[in-house]
Amino acid sequence: MANLRSVALTVLGWTLVVAGVVALVLPGPGLLMVFSGLVILSQRYPWAEKRLRPIEIRAMKGAAEGVETVPRIALSCLFALGIIGFGVLWLIRPEMPAWWPLPAILWLPGGRGTGTTLVLSGLIALGLVAWSVRRFHGKPEEVARIEERAAARR
């Protein structure tokens, strides 16, 4: 049973790391998934524990910078809502419009799986923006703590 748990955690950790790397270039919370995967893998592998702190610092710094100003918060929310909107479009799958210049196979490729993933990514993004606002917006002491941790790591 212990071996099965170990294998399951390793598979889950690697799945999160790989999905996080993919989400760094696609819509989704990439750093969060990489960080989560490394947290799981660090329970078993010392090399993962070593890489955990820099990812955490980078993710927290990005979260703090993303909510420094109201326009940044609004833009982040607008972007997340846009991702959700595209996901809903994929889920509805309207007919291909007459003005579409590409082959029909390229109209909304991926189907319902793509739509579901986009909606979930947008909802996760909105949740992360809300969490970041509560944790960092208007709290320079929290941002200073991140800077201290980054400086201590050097």
N, C-alpha and C positions, 0 to 999 in steps of 0.2 A: 504494500500500500504506500509506503514511503517513497519507493522508486517511482510509482505512478504519479504521485503528487509532484515529485521533483521534475519529472518529464513534462507534466502538464504546465508547471510554472515556467519552465524553460521555453516551451513552445509559446506560451502566452507572452512572455517577455520579449522574445524575438519577433513575434507577430506585431506587437506594439511598436518596437523599434523600427521595423521595416515600414509599417503603415505610417509612422511618424515622419520618416525620411521622405516618403512619397507625399505626405501632406505638407511638407515644407514648400513644395512647388505647386501643389494643387490646393483647392480650398479645404481648410481644415486646421485643427490645432496641432500642428506638427511638433513643436518643441514639447508641448505637454505630453503627447504620446511617446516621444523618444524618452522623456524624463520618466514617465510611468513604466515603460519597458525596462529602463535601466534600474529603477527601484526594485522591480521584481527580480531581475538578473543579479543584482548586487547581493541578494540573499544567498546566492550560491557561488558567484564568481567575484574574486577580489578586483579583477580588472574593471568590472562594471562599476564597482564602488568608487574607484579612482576617478572615473569619468562622470560621476553623478553630480558632484559639486559645480563644475563649470557649466553644465547644462542648466542646473537649477538657477544659478546666478544669472545666466543669459536670459532664461525664460522670465524670471522675476523683473529683471531690468527692462525687458521688452514690455511686460505688462504695465510697469510703472510709467514708462515713456508713452505708452499708448493712451493713457488717460490723464496726461499732464494738463491738457487744455480741453475746454468744452468743444471746440471744433473737431479735435481728434476723436473725442468720445462720439460725437454725432456722426462723423465719417465712418468710424468703426461699426456703429449700429446700422447705418445706411448700407454699408457693404454686406453685413451679415443678413440684413433683410433682402438685399438683392440676391444673395445666394439662395435664400429660402424661396424667393420668387422664381428663380430659374428651376429650382427643384420641383415646385408646384407645376411649372410649365411642362417639365419632363413627365410628371405623373399624369397630367391631363392629356398629354400627347395630342395637341390639336392637329388638324390636317395641315399638310405642307402648303404654305402660301404660294400663290402664282409668281410672286416676285423672287422666290428662292432660286439663286443662280446655279447651285451645285446639284449633283445627282441626289435623287430621293433618299438613297441609303445614308447620306450624310445629314439628313434632317433629324435632329434630336437623337443621336446615336446613344446606345447604352440602355435605353428603356427604363423600366420602373426602378431597377437597382440604382441607376445613376440618380434618378429623382429622389429616391429615399436617402441616399448618401448626401446629396446636396442639402436637403431639408435638415437632416441631423447635424451636418457640419455647421449650418447657419444657426441652429438652436444652441449648439455647443459654443459657438463664437459669441452669441448674445449673452449666454451664461457667464462666459469668461470675462466679457466686458463689464458686466454687472459686478462680478467678484473683484475685478481690478479696481473699479470705481470705489467700492466699499473699502478696499484694502489700501489704496495708494492715493486717490484723488484728494488733494488738499492736505496731505500728510507728509510733509518734507522729512520728518523723522524716519518714516518707513523707507523712503528712498535713500536716505543717508545710511541706514543699516545695510542696504544692498551694496552701496558703494564701499562700505567698510569691509564687508565680506569679500568683495571682489579684490580690494586692495590687500587684504590679509592672505589671499590665495597666491598673490604674485610673489 
